[in-house]
Structure formats: structure tokens, C-alpha cells
Amino acid sequence: MLKKGRYLLSTLDAFPLLKDPRGNPLPEIALAGRSNVGKSSLINHLLSQQGLAKTSSTPGKTQLLNFYSIGDEWILVDLPGYGFAKAPPSAVAAWSKAIDTYLNTSTSLKLVLLLTDSRREITEEELSLIEWARHRKIPLCVIVTKMDKLKKAERDVKVEQVKQITQAEVLGFSVKEPFPRVLLTKRIEQIL
């Protein structure tokens, strides 16, 4: 079971390097995905803490990298969404640059959770991030969100389709069902 989360800070630069009492950097897990894919809902559901991450129906609400301490043992980094966002192009460019900088400079990144909406097709941005993670040898797991929006017969088909396209580890996820949370928790605990 994952421990309680605590919001630390939001930034586009000066990324924190947090350490344990022995001085070792805390491992980081990053959440990436399109705007409005359900990153904030996943955080709240995963940690059983409603309201920890602010949710919105407006795409592009997360415009900074949000850092959360989980039990003072590891850091969850919520990256701004890409794709359609209700934000000025200059803001989108700024947070895109910050995402690139974070991903390419973090020495504590241990896992990327790439969220994709079950009702959408895999995008070039998602495939690029998967390829980047492979190149950097950073574990990546594709989380297919909003599975409850699909008919039961379509769910396994969608997960298999995403596996074929991405050639990555894939988990189906819904904030309305408890079992996917258990599977994702186990995956995170394996990496830590």
C-alpha cells in the first residue's frame, strides 16, 4: 500500500533533488500524458487522497511540474499535459521546454507512467516518449485511463491493441474500480 502523499511545489525550473536521511536521492516517478487524460484523478485515486492533485475538465490546467512527496520515500512528478490545451502558445512552449529539461536532466527518475485515454488513438508524442525512455533505459508503463468508459468486451481488446502499437508494458486503469489501483501500486513498488 502506498503511503500518504504531500504536495511539495510547482515549478518550470529549479527542480528539487530531495534526499533521504542518509543523503541518497529519493527515486522519482513521472506521470506524463495528454491534457485531460486523467493524471490528477489517477494521483488522487492511487494515493486514496481526494483533492491532493487538483482536477479539472479544462484541458491544460496543469501548467507546471508538480512535485509530491510520497511517505518521504519517493517523489511523484506530475508533468503538464501535451496536445490540446486552453493556454497561450507561449505558455505551452514554456512547459514543453520544462518537461524536456526535467526528463533529460533528472538523475533520480526511475519510472515513467505514460497515461493515454482509452477512447483515443496512440499519438506520435506518446510514441516519441516511449522511444525516448527505451533509449535512456528508463522503465515505462503505459496506463490506459478511463477504461470504465468502454464496454467490458472492448477493454481487453483496447489493452492488447495498445500493447501491439507501443511494444510496452500496459495496464488498464479506471478510478471507478479498485483492482487496477492494486496492480499499479504493485508495479510502482517493484521499481522502488
ZANU-916238 format. One record per residue: residue in one letter; x negated, y, z negated of N, C-alpha, C in turn. Coordinates in Angstrom, 3 decimals, decimal comma. Atoms other than C-alpha are relative to their C-alpha. Layout:
N
+---------+----------+----------+----------+----------+----------+----------+----------+----------+----------+
| residuo |      n.u |      n.v |      n.w |     ca.u |     ca.v |     ca.w |      c.u |      c.v |      c.w |
+---------+----------+----------+----------+----------+----------+----------+----------+----------+----------+
|       a |        X |        Y |        Z |        X |        Y |        Z |        X |        Y |        Z |
...
+---------+----------+----------+----------+----------+----------+----------+----------+----------+----------+
# end
This chain:
192
+---------+----------+----------+----------+----------+----------+----------+----------+----------+----------+
| residuo |      n.u |      n.v |      n.w |     ca.u |     ca.v |     ca.w |      c.u |      c.v |      c.w |
+---------+----------+----------+----------+----------+----------+----------+----------+----------+----------+
|       m |   -0,840 |   -1,185 |    0,000 |    0,000 |    0,000 |    0,000 |   -0,882 |    1,244 |    0,000 |
|       l |    0,786 |   -1,227 |   -0,085 |   -1,336 |    3,421 |    0,935 |    0,294 |    0,908 |   -1,184 |
|       k |   -0,155 |   -0,885 |    1,150 |   -1,902 |    5,924 |   -1,822 |    0,614 |    1,323 |    0,416 |
|       k |   -0,662 |   -1,282 |   -0,217 |   -0,303 |    9,326 |   -2,170 |   -0,890 |    0,955 |    0,799 |
|       g |    0,707 |   -0,967 |   -0,826 |   -1,267 |   11,970 |    0,367 |    0,122 |    1,411 |   -0,563 |
|       r |    0,029 |   -1,392 |    0,460 |   -2,175 |   15,568 |   -0,336 |   -0,504 |    0,864 |    1,143 |
|       y |    0,411 |   -0,925 |   -1,055 |   -2,316 |   18,394 |    2,192 |   -1,253 |    0,736 |   -0,444 |
|       l |    1,236 |   -0,707 |    0,313 |   -5,797 |   19,939 |    2,333 |   -0,086 |    1,345 |    0,694 |
|       l |    0,131 |   -1,252 |   -0,733 |   -5,972 |   22,528 |    5,094 |    0,369 |   -0,184 |    1,450 |
|       s |   -0,244 |   -0,036 |   -1,438 |   -5,137 |   23,515 |    8,652 |   -1,032 |    0,931 |    0,613 |
|       t |    1,073 |   -0,797 |   -0,581 |   -7,843 |   24,814 |   10,975 |   -0,161 |   -0,303 |    1,487 |
|       l |    0,429 |    0,246 |   -1,374 |   -9,080 |   25,173 |   14,531 |   -1,522 |   -0,079 |    0,081 |
|       d |    1,459 |    0,102 |    0,048 |  -12,724 |   25,228 |   13,436 |   -0,423 |   -0,264 |   -1,443 |
|       a |    0,523 |    0,253 |    1,349 |  -14,921 |   24,643 |   10,390 |    0,674 |   -1,231 |   -0,618 |
|       f |   -0,619 |    1,227 |    0,478 |  -13,730 |   21,054 |    9,995 |   -0,696 |   -0,469 |   -1,269 |
|       p |    0,619 |    0,393 |    1,275 |  -14,265 |   19,830 |    6,436 |   -0,682 |   -1,358 |    0,100 |
|       l |    0,638 |    1,300 |    0,153 |  -16,652 |   16,999 |    5,635 |    0,105 |   -0,340 |   -1,483 |
|       l |   -0,269 |    0,332 |    1,390 |  -15,277 |   15,527 |    2,439 |   -0,740 |   -1,262 |   -0,389 |
|       k |    0,826 |    1,116 |    0,462 |  -17,298 |   13,107 |    0,353 |    0,571 |   -0,624 |   -1,260 |
|       d |   -0,405 |    0,681 |    1,224 |  -16,663 |   10,521 |   -2,339 |   -0,967 |    0,382 |   -1,120 |
|       p |    0,875 |   -0,362 |    1,122 |  -18,259 |   10,816 |   -5,810 |   -1,471 |   -0,373 |    0,190 |
|       r |    1,392 |    0,403 |   -0,253 |  -21,411 |    9,041 |   -4,509 |   -0,653 |    0,839 |    1,088 |
|       g |    0,548 |   -0,843 |   -1,050 |  -21,826 |   11,615 |   -1,743 |    0,163 |   -0,555 |    1,406 |
|       n |   -0,248 |    0,578 |   -1,322 |  -20,691 |    9,364 |    1,113 |    1,195 |    0,688 |    0,652 |
|       p |   -1,140 |   -0,630 |   -0,680 |  -18,440 |   10,986 |    3,728 |    1,229 |   -0,904 |   -0,037 |
|       l |   -1,255 |    0,757 |   -0,015 |  -14,799 |    9,921 |    3,450 |    0,359 |   -0,339 |    1,448 |
|       p |   -0,404 |    0,361 |   -1,361 |  -13,580 |    7,997 |    6,512 |    1,223 |    0,810 |    0,430 |
|       e |   -1,109 |   -0,768 |   -0,555 |  -11,178 |    9,822 |    8,805 |    0,750 |   -0,847 |    1,027 |
|       i |   -0,863 |    0,603 |   -1,013 |   -8,246 |    8,534 |   10,838 |    0,769 |    1,142 |    0,644 |
|       a |   -0,653 |   -1,095 |   -0,722 |   -6,880 |   10,846 |   13,538 |    1,282 |   -0,487 |    0,665 |
|       l |   -1,263 |    0,232 |   -0,697 |   -3,314 |   10,970 |   14,847 |    0,029 |    0,895 |    1,220 |
|       a |   -0,055 |   -0,767 |   -1,239 |   -3,058 |   12,043 |   18,472 |    1,273 |   -0,366 |    0,752 |
|       g |   -1,171 |    0,297 |   -0,817 |   -0,150 |   12,276 |   20,882 |    0,613 |    1,255 |    0,568 |
|       r |   -0,692 |   -1,118 |   -0,624 |    2,087 |   14,447 |   22,987 |    0,803 |    0,787 |   -1,036 |
|       s |   -0,890 |   -0,796 |    0,835 |    4,116 |   17,253 |   21,466 |    1,327 |   -0,743 |   -0,159 |
|       n |   -1,320 |    0,565 |    0,306 |    7,285 |   15,971 |   19,809 |    0,048 |   -1,530 |    0,095 |
|       v |    0,040 |    1,460 |   -0,071 |    6,139 |   12,325 |   19,774 |    0,336 |   -0,644 |   -1,342 |
|       g |   -0,346 |    0,521 |    1,319 |    6,792 |   11,949 |   16,037 |   -1,159 |   -0,181 |   -0,950 |
|       k |    1,168 |    0,139 |    0,880 |    3,383 |   12,402 |   14,387 |    0,352 |    0,354 |   -1,444 |
|       s |   -0,346 |   -0,423 |    1,366 |    4,765 |   14,309 |   11,380 |    0,958 |   -0,984 |   -0,658 |
|       s |   -0,933 |    1,001 |    0,545 |    7,630 |   11,829 |   10,926 |   -0,748 |   -1,273 |   -0,394 |
|       l |    0,789 |    1,188 |    0,315 |    5,122 |    8,961 |   11,042 |   -0,787 |    0,207 |   -1,283 |
|       i |    0,770 |   -0,283 |    1,220 |    2,944 |   10,617 |    8,378 |    0,902 |   -0,123 |   -1,225 |
|       n |   -0,914 |    0,021 |    1,146 |    5,907 |   11,137 |    6,043 |    0,489 |   -1,411 |   -0,306 |
|       h |   -0,499 |    1,365 |    0,188 |    7,224 |    7,595 |    6,582 |   -1,117 |   -0,932 |   -0,475 |
|       l |    1,129 |    0,857 |    0,350 |    3,824 |    5,901 |    6,384 |   -0,394 |    0,157 |   -1,461 |
|       l |    0,431 |   -0,270 |    1,369 |    2,974 |    7,575 |    3,084 |    1,161 |    0,068 |   -0,993 |
|       s |   -1,214 |   -0,081 |    0,839 |    6,578 |    7,494 |    1,743 |    0,081 |    1,330 |   -0,733 |
|       q |   -0,020 |   -1,336 |    0,584 |    6,403 |   11,240 |    1,152 |    0,717 |    0,963 |    0,947 |
|       q |   -0,741 |   -0,907 |   -0,856 |    9,159 |   13,185 |    2,846 |   -0,465 |    1,432 |   -0,236 |
|       g |    0,386 |   -1,403 |    0,102 |    8,075 |   16,738 |    3,592 |   -1,489 |    0,253 |   -0,105 |
|       l |    1,446 |   -0,221 |    0,049 |    4,317 |   16,162 |    3,347 |   -0,460 |    0,684 |    1,285 |
|       a |    0,278 |   -0,621 |   -1,297 |    3,998 |   16,906 |    7,064 |    1,303 |    0,624 |    0,482 |
|       k |   -1,200 |   -0,701 |   -0,450 |    6,433 |   19,456 |    8,478 |    0,453 |   -0,538 |    1,358 |
|       t |   -0,562 |    0,511 |   -1,250 |    8,719 |   18,017 |   11,164 |    0,803 |    1,101 |    0,683 |
|       s |   -0,751 |   -0,980 |   -0,777 |   10,388 |   19,992 |   13,937 |    0,456 |   -0,636 |    1,300 |
|       s |   -0,464 |    0,483 |   -1,310 |   12,441 |   19,343 |   17,048 |   -0,589 |    0,848 |    1,117 |
|       t |    0,623 |   -0,881 |   -0,984 |   10,483 |   22,126 |   18,787 |   -1,377 |   -0,532 |    0,374 |
|       p |    1,325 |    0,484 |   -0,400 |    7,559 |   20,764 |   20,834 |   -1,077 |    1,056 |   -0,236 |
|       g |    1,121 |   -0,915 |    0,181 |    4,203 |   22,300 |   19,949 |   -0,019 |    0,698 |   -1,346 |
|       k |   -0,044 |   -0,643 |    1,318 |    4,971 |   23,118 |   16,306 |   -1,353 |   -0,130 |   -0,712 |
|       t |    1,325 |    0,182 |    0,603 |    1,634 |   21,655 |   15,138 |   -1,028 |    0,642 |    0,931 |
|       q |    0,935 |   -0,732 |   -0,846 |   -0,900 |   24,157 |   16,475 |   -1,402 |    0,062 |   -0,589 |
|       l |    1,304 |    0,074 |    0,648 |   -3,796 |   23,479 |   14,106 |   -0,282 |   -1,466 |   -0,327 |
|       l |    0,322 |    1,324 |    0,498 |   -5,644 |   20,364 |   12,995 |    0,322 |   -0,002 |   -1,487 |
|       n |   -0,420 |    0,074 |    1,394 |   -4,010 |   19,389 |    9,700 |   -0,707 |   -1,165 |   -0,679 |
|       f |    0,760 |    1,000 |    0,741 |   -6,136 |   17,512 |    7,169 |    0,738 |   -0,361 |   -1,288 |
|       y |   -0,650 |    0,518 |    1,201 |   -4,602 |   15,321 |    4,445 |   -0,956 |   -0,965 |   -0,693 |
|       s |    0,782 |    0,952 |    0,787 |   -6,447 |   13,519 |    1,652 |    0,946 |   -1,101 |   -0,455 |
|       i |   -0,828 |    1,134 |    0,400 |   -5,040 |   10,042 |    1,052 |   -0,685 |   -0,697 |   -1,173 |
|       g |    0,540 |    0,598 |    1,220 |   -5,710 |    8,981 |   -2,515 |   -1,444 |    0,379 |   -0,273 |
|       d |    1,403 |   -0,428 |    0,117 |   -9,011 |   10,899 |   -2,348 |   -0,959 |   -1,085 |    0,483 |
|       e |    0,823 |    1,102 |   -0,512 |  -10,282 |    7,816 |   -0,455 |   -0,273 |    0,115 |    1,493 |
|       w |    0,187 |   -0,200 |   -1,432 |   -9,840 |    8,786 |    3,208 |    0,814 |    1,210 |    0,445 |
|       i |   -0,615 |   -1,218 |   -0,522 |   -8,694 |   11,674 |    5,388 |    0,832 |   -0,355 |    1,234 |
|       l |   -0,867 |    0,117 |   -1,168 |   -5,775 |   11,700 |    7,808 |   -0,008 |    1,345 |    0,705 |
|       v |    0,095 |   -1,246 |   -0,774 |   -6,204 |   14,280 |   10,574 |    1,097 |   -0,015 |    1,062 |
|       d |   -1,110 |   -0,131 |   -0,939 |   -3,047 |   15,307 |   12,439 |   -0,398 |    1,021 |    1,060 |
|       l |    0,433 |   -0,876 |   -1,091 |   -4,117 |   16,712 |   15,811 |    1,215 |    0,651 |    0,663 |
|       p |   -1,111 |   -0,628 |   -0,724 |   -1,934 |   19,226 |   17,704 |    0,402 |   -0,856 |    1,196 |
|       g |   -0,495 |    0,759 |   -1,140 |    0,250 |   17,651 |   20,379 |   -0,428 |    0,626 |    1,310 |
|       y |    0,320 |   -0,508 |   -1,329 |   -0,581 |   17,959 |   24,044 |    1,219 |   -0,193 |    0,887 |
|       g |   -1,145 |    0,067 |   -0,898 |    1,734 |   18,230 |   27,038 |    0,887 |    1,210 |   -0,213 |
|       f |   -0,933 |   -1,114 |    0,116 |    4,834 |   20,392 |   26,953 |    0,032 |    0,523 |   -1,428 |
|       a |   -0,074 |   -0,633 |    1,317 |    4,748 |   22,852 |   24,067 |    0,502 |    1,422 |    0,181 |
|       k |   -0,494 |   -1,368 |   -0,043 |    6,586 |   26,072 |   23,355 |   -1,018 |    0,892 |   -0,691 |
|       a |    1,080 |   -0,836 |    0,527 |    3,444 |   28,119 |   22,875 |   -0,681 |    0,685 |    1,176 |
|       p |    0,709 |   -0,695 |   -1,076 |    1,450 |   30,668 |   24,872 |   -1,181 |   -0,836 |    0,506 |
|       p |    1,128 |    0,766 |   -0,554 |   -1,183 |   29,174 |   27,227 |   -1,300 |    0,212 |   -0,765 |
|       s |    1,246 |   -0,261 |    0,741 |   -3,956 |   30,856 |   25,204 |   -0,052 |   -0,828 |   -1,286 |
|       a |   -0,045 |    0,811 |    1,222 |   -2,800 |   29,034 |   22,040 |   -0,242 |   -1,469 |    0,334 |
|       v |    0,191 |    1,389 |   -0,423 |   -2,614 |   25,704 |   23,873 |   -1,466 |   -0,253 |    0,335 |
|       a |    1,423 |    0,132 |   -0,346 |   -6,132 |   26,272 |   25,248 |   -0,861 |   -0,042 |   -1,254 |
|       a |    0,782 |   -0,043 |    1,247 |   -7,446 |   27,100 |   21,759 |    0,096 |   -1,316 |   -0,754 |
|       w |   -0,084 |    1,247 |    0,762 |   -6,072 |   23,984 |   20,124 |   -0,508 |   -1,184 |    0,801 |
|       s |    0,594 |    1,063 |   -0,820 |   -7,100 |   21,794 |   23,073 |   -1,514 |   -0,029 |   -0,193 |
|       k |    1,448 |   -0,089 |    0,226 |  -10,672 |   23,028 |   22,630 |   -0,358 |   -0,524 |   -1,396 |
|       a |    0,258 |    0,457 |    1,371 |  -10,452 |   22,387 |   18,873 |    0,095 |   -1,519 |   -0,102 |
|       i |   -0,132 |    1,460 |   -0,003 |   -9,245 |   18,810 |   19,472 |   -1,251 |   -0,629 |    0,594 |
|       d |    1,215 |    0,530 |   -0,638 |  -12,145 |   18,162 |   21,858 |   -1,201 |    0,113 |   -0,916 |
|       t |    1,127 |   -0,217 |    0,901 |  -14,625 |   19,659 |   19,406 |    0,042 |   -0,986 |   -1,160 |
|       y |   -0,126 |    0,926 |    1,128 |  -13,280 |   17,612 |   16,495 |   -0,349 |   -1,425 |    0,432 |
|       l |    0,205 |    1,384 |   -0,429 |  -13,204 |   14,331 |   18,426 |   -1,454 |   -0,276 |    0,358 |
|       n |    1,379 |    0,223 |   -0,454 |  -16,708 |   14,811 |   19,798 |   -1,062 |    0,288 |   -1,055 |
|       t |    1,005 |   -0,313 |    1,027 |  -18,382 |   16,007 |   16,586 |    0,220 |   -0,713 |   -1,328 |
|       s |   -0,247 |    0,665 |    1,281 |  -16,727 |   14,089 |   13,748 |   -0,880 |   -1,243 |   -0,125 |
|       t |    0,830 |    1,181 |    0,260 |  -19,162 |   11,588 |   12,268 |    0,717 |   -0,985 |   -0,919 |
|       s |   -0,743 |    0,833 |    0,944 |  -16,505 |   10,153 |    9,926 |    1,233 |   -0,649 |    0,623 |
|       l |   -1,188 |    0,536 |   -0,665 |  -13,846 |    9,228 |   12,496 |   -0,124 |   -1,510 |    0,163 |
|       k |    0,052 |    1,465 |   -0,008 |  -13,087 |    5,514 |   12,075 |    1,095 |   -0,642 |    0,828 |
|       l |   -1,126 |    0,557 |   -0,741 |   -9,782 |    5,064 |   13,933 |    0,810 |    1,146 |    0,587 |
|       v |   -0,931 |   -0,935 |   -0,623 |   -7,603 |    6,962 |   16,389 |    1,317 |   -0,730 |    0,187 |
|       l |   -1,340 |    0,506 |   -0,221 |   -3,877 |    6,323 |   16,282 |    0,619 |    0,886 |    1,078 |
|       l |   -0,553 |   -0,738 |   -1,130 |   -2,515 |    7,383 |   19,661 |    1,487 |   -0,306 |    0,077 |
|       l |   -1,445 |    0,183 |   -0,024 |    1,241 |    7,895 |   19,489 |    0,548 |    0,298 |    1,384 |
|       t |   -0,674 |   -0,199 |   -1,270 |    3,359 |    7,518 |   22,604 |    1,479 |   -0,323 |   -0,193 |
|       d |   -1,457 |    0,146 |    0,135 |    7,151 |    7,823 |   22,891 |    0,464 |   -1,216 |    0,804 |
|       s |   -0,475 |    1,221 |   -0,658 |    8,883 |    4,534 |   23,738 |    0,841 |    0,290 |    1,244 |
|       r |   -0,869 |   -0,337 |   -1,137 |   11,135 |    6,367 |   26,209 |   -0,758 |    0,679 |    1,132 |
|       r |    0,815 |   -0,678 |   -1,010 |    8,261 |    7,871 |   28,207 |   -1,039 |   -0,950 |    0,573 |
|       e |    1,077 |    0,766 |   -0,628 |    5,625 |    6,536 |   30,550 |   -1,344 |    0,455 |   -0,577 |
|       i |    1,351 |   -0,349 |    0,433 |    1,925 |    6,478 |   29,611 |   -0,539 |    1,069 |    0,946 |
|       t |    0,497 |   -1,121 |   -0,796 |    0,246 |    9,696 |   30,771 |   -1,504 |   -0,108 |    0,243 |
|       e |    1,445 |   -0,072 |   -0,265 |   -3,182 |   10,479 |   32,201 |   -0,760 |    0,455 |   -1,240 |
|       e |    0,662 |   -0,469 |    1,227 |   -4,011 |   12,345 |   28,949 |   -0,208 |   -1,154 |   -0,965 |
|       e |    0,109 |    1,136 |    0,909 |   -3,319 |    9,191 |   26,954 |   -1,057 |   -0,990 |    0,487 |
|       l |    1,011 |    0,903 |   -0,559 |   -5,384 |    7,019 |   29,283 |   -1,405 |    0,570 |   -0,151 |
|       s |    1,313 |   -0,650 |    0,185 |   -8,240 |    9,555 |   29,080 |   -0,484 |   -0,143 |   -1,433 |
|       l |    0,392 |    0,135 |    1,405 |   -8,197 |    9,442 |   25,274 |   -0,399 |   -1,447 |   -0,305 |
|       i |    0,347 |    1,415 |    0,191 |   -8,220 |    5,630 |   25,329 |   -1,396 |   -0,273 |    0,560 |
|       e |    1,312 |    0,194 |   -0,628 |  -11,204 |    5,668 |   27,697 |   -1,098 |    0,669 |   -0,820 |
|       w |    0,968 |   -0,713 |    0,851 |  -12,990 |    8,243 |   25,511 |   -0,338 |   -0,852 |   -1,233 |
|       a |    0,220 |    0,811 |    1,205 |  -12,503 |    6,027 |   22,430 |   -0,827 |   -1,244 |    0,326 |
|       r |    0,791 |    1,169 |   -0,413 |  -13,841 |    2,990 |   24,302 |   -1,466 |    0,388 |    0,192 |
|       h |    1,355 |   -0,468 |   -0,265 |  -16,868 |    4,954 |   25,453 |   -0,751 |    0,286 |   -1,301 |
|       r |    0,615 |   -0,338 |    1,290 |  -17,541 |    6,187 |   21,903 |   -0,005 |   -1,167 |   -0,985 |
|       k |   -0,102 |    1,185 |    0,858 |  -16,800 |    2,719 |   20,445 |    0,724 |    0,311 |   -1,314 |
|       i |   -0,846 |   -0,321 |    1,147 |  -14,176 |    4,164 |   18,087 |    1,293 |   -0,793 |    0,166 |
|       p |   -1,240 |    0,764 |   -0,106 |  -11,280 |    1,800 |   17,371 |    1,198 |    0,918 |    0,268 |
|       l |   -1,191 |   -0,759 |   -0,335 |   -7,984 |    2,990 |   18,822 |    1,182 |   -0,952 |    0,018 |
|       c |   -1,231 |    0,778 |   -0,002 |   -4,464 |    1,706 |   18,292 |    1,106 |    0,888 |    0,567 |
|       v |   -1,120 |   -0,736 |   -0,582 |   -1,526 |    2,825 |   20,443 |    1,243 |   -0,322 |   -0,819 |
|       i |   -1,225 |    0,145 |    0,778 |    1,601 |    3,394 |   18,353 |    1,162 |    0,456 |    0,878 |
|       v |   -1,162 |   -0,332 |   -0,823 |    4,806 |    3,257 |   20,401 |    1,119 |    0,426 |   -0,953 |
|       t |   -0,958 |   -0,553 |    0,961 |    7,159 |    5,536 |   18,454 |    1,430 |   -0,052 |    0,523 |
|       k |   -1,435 |   -0,118 |   -0,315 |   10,944 |    5,857 |   18,364 |    0,551 |   -1,279 |    0,624 |
|       m |   -0,455 |    1,285 |   -0,517 |   11,443 |    2,153 |   19,030 |    1,486 |   -0,230 |   -0,275 |
|       d |   -1,420 |    0,151 |    0,312 |   14,882 |    2,410 |   17,413 |    0,897 |    0,600 |    1,084 |
|       k |   -0,763 |   -0,601 |   -1,103 |   15,971 |    4,435 |   20,478 |    0,207 |   -0,994 |    1,145 |
|       l |   -0,134 |    1,026 |   -1,040 |   15,572 |    1,296 |   22,631 |    0,913 |   -1,116 |   -0,488 |
|       k |   -0,769 |    1,196 |    0,340 |   17,877 |   -1,719 |   22,745 |   -0,982 |   -1,062 |   -0,460 |
|       k |    0,887 |    1,044 |    0,547 |   16,467 |   -4,704 |   20,870 |   -0,697 |   -0,789 |    1,105 |
|       a |    0,581 |    0,783 |   -1,099 |   15,900 |   -6,601 |   24,131 |   -1,100 |    0,764 |    0,738 |
|       e |    0,985 |   -0,813 |   -0,718 |   13,821 |   -3,707 |   25,509 |   -1,290 |    0,222 |   -0,789 |
|       r |    1,136 |   -0,362 |    0,860 |   11,438 |   -3,334 |   22,565 |   -1,262 |   -0,807 |    0,290 |
|       d |    1,169 |    0,840 |   -0,276 |    9,114 |   -6,303 |   23,147 |   -0,532 |    0,248 |    1,407 |
|       v |    0,388 |   -0,275 |   -1,386 |    9,116 |   -5,566 |   26,875 |   -0,822 |    1,287 |    0,054 |
|       k |    0,713 |   -1,285 |   -0,003 |    8,020 |   -1,967 |   26,197 |   -1,392 |   -0,153 |   -0,602 |
|       v |    1,311 |    0,204 |    0,635 |    5,208 |   -3,006 |   23,839 |   -0,928 |   -0,754 |    0,945 |
|       e |    0,823 |    0,780 |   -0,929 |    3,964 |   -5,569 |   26,358 |   -0,426 |    0,846 |    1,202 |
|       q |    0,303 |   -0,889 |   -1,125 |    4,146 |   -3,006 |   29,164 |   -1,128 |    0,972 |   -0,377 |
|       v |    1,029 |   -0,940 |    0,460 |    2,066 |   -0,517 |   27,135 |   -1,337 |   -0,723 |   -0,167 |
|       k |    1,238 |    0,790 |    0,123 |   -0,489 |   -3,268 |   26,344 |   -0,648 |   -0,203 |    1,360 |
|       q |    0,526 |    0,243 |   -1,346 |   -0,847 |   -4,059 |   30,043 |   -0,629 |    1,255 |    0,594 |
|       i |    0,481 |   -1,261 |   -0,584 |   -1,289 |   -0,404 |   31,044 |   -1,245 |    0,505 |   -0,715 |
|       t |    1,082 |   -0,615 |    0,783 |   -3,613 |    0,651 |   28,226 |   -1,159 |   -0,950 |   -0,280 |
|       q |    1,014 |    0,988 |    0,379 |   -5,527 |   -2,600 |   27,607 |   -0,524 |    0,298 |   -1,407 |
|       a |    0,354 |   -0,371 |    1,372 |   -5,479 |   -1,532 |   23,950 |    0,897 |   -0,741 |   -0,982 |
|       e |   -0,853 |    0,522 |    1,064 |   -4,092 |   -2,705 |   20,639 |    1,252 |    0,876 |   -0,054 |
|       v |   -1,257 |   -0,743 |   -0,035 |   -0,398 |   -1,691 |   20,497 |    0,918 |   -0,472 |   -1,123 |
|       l |   -1,004 |    0,302 |    1,020 |    2,135 |   -1,504 |   17,657 |    1,257 |    0,803 |    0,302 |
|       g |   -1,264 |   -0,718 |   -0,100 |    5,812 |   -0,638 |   17,983 |    0,330 |    0,599 |   -1,360 |
|       f |   -0,241 |   -0,679 |    1,277 |    6,990 |    1,831 |   15,335 |    1,324 |    0,749 |    0,022 |
|       s |   -1,217 |   -0,788 |    0,210 |   10,218 |    3,315 |   14,019 |    0,040 |    0,429 |   -1,457 |
|       v |   -0,103 |   -0,476 |    1,384 |   10,681 |    5,488 |   10,946 |    1,275 |   -0,522 |   -0,663 |
|       k |   -1,258 |    0,518 |    0,546 |   14,079 |    3,794 |   10,513 |   -0,108 |   -1,458 |   -0,428 |
|       e |    0,180 |    1,410 |    0,340 |   12,613 |    0,339 |    9,944 |   -1,247 |   -0,172 |   -0,862 |
|       p |    1,145 |    0,141 |    0,917 |   10,276 |   -0,827 |    7,138 |   -1,150 |   -0,856 |    0,536 |
|       f |    1,053 |    0,937 |   -0,386 |    8,356 |   -3,644 |    8,876 |   -1,136 |    0,634 |    0,798 |
|       p |    1,121 |   -0,623 |   -0,715 |    6,369 |   -1,503 |   11,366 |   -0,936 |    0,777 |   -0,932 |
|       r |    0,821 |   -0,729 |    0,981 |    5,161 |    0,589 |    8,403 |   -0,980 |   -0,957 |   -0,664 |
|       v |    0,854 |    1,013 |    0,630 |    3,791 |   -2,586 |    6,774 |   -1,142 |   -0,376 |    0,946 |
|       l |    1,025 |    0,376 |   -0,982 |    1,947 |   -3,568 |    9,973 |   -1,040 |    1,108 |    0,176 |
|       l |    0,928 |   -1,117 |   -0,175 |    0,446 |   -0,093 |   10,418 |   -0,862 |    0,189 |   -1,245 |
|       t |    0,767 |   -0,103 |    1,241 |   -0,599 |    0,041 |    6,760 |   -1,129 |   -1,041 |   -0,013 |
|       k |    1,034 |    1,067 |   -0,047 |   -2,431 |   -3,295 |    7,183 |   -1,108 |    0,354 |    0,973 |
|       r |    1,011 |   -0,363 |   -1,011 |   -4,174 |   -2,026 |   10,312 |   -0,941 |    1,067 |   -0,548 |
|       i |    0,815 |   -1,066 |    0,583 |   -5,373 |    1,096 |    8,510 |   -0,908 |   -0,562 |   -1,077 |
|       e |    0,805 |    0,576 |    1,073 |   -6,553 |   -0,909 |    5,506 |   -1,139 |   -0,850 |    0,547 |
|       q |    1,073 |    0,795 |   -0,618 |   -8,569 |   -3,202 |    7,820 |   -1,180 |    0,881 |    0,379 |
|       i |    1,058 |   -0,888 |   -0,514 |  -10,522 |   -0,247 |    9,182 |   -0,746 |    0,678 |   -1,154 |
|       l |    0,637 |   -0,688 |    1,127 |  -11,211 |    1,302 |    5,779 |   -0,818 |   -1,005 |   -0,765 |
+---------+----------+----------+----------+----------+----------+----------+----------+----------+----------+
# end
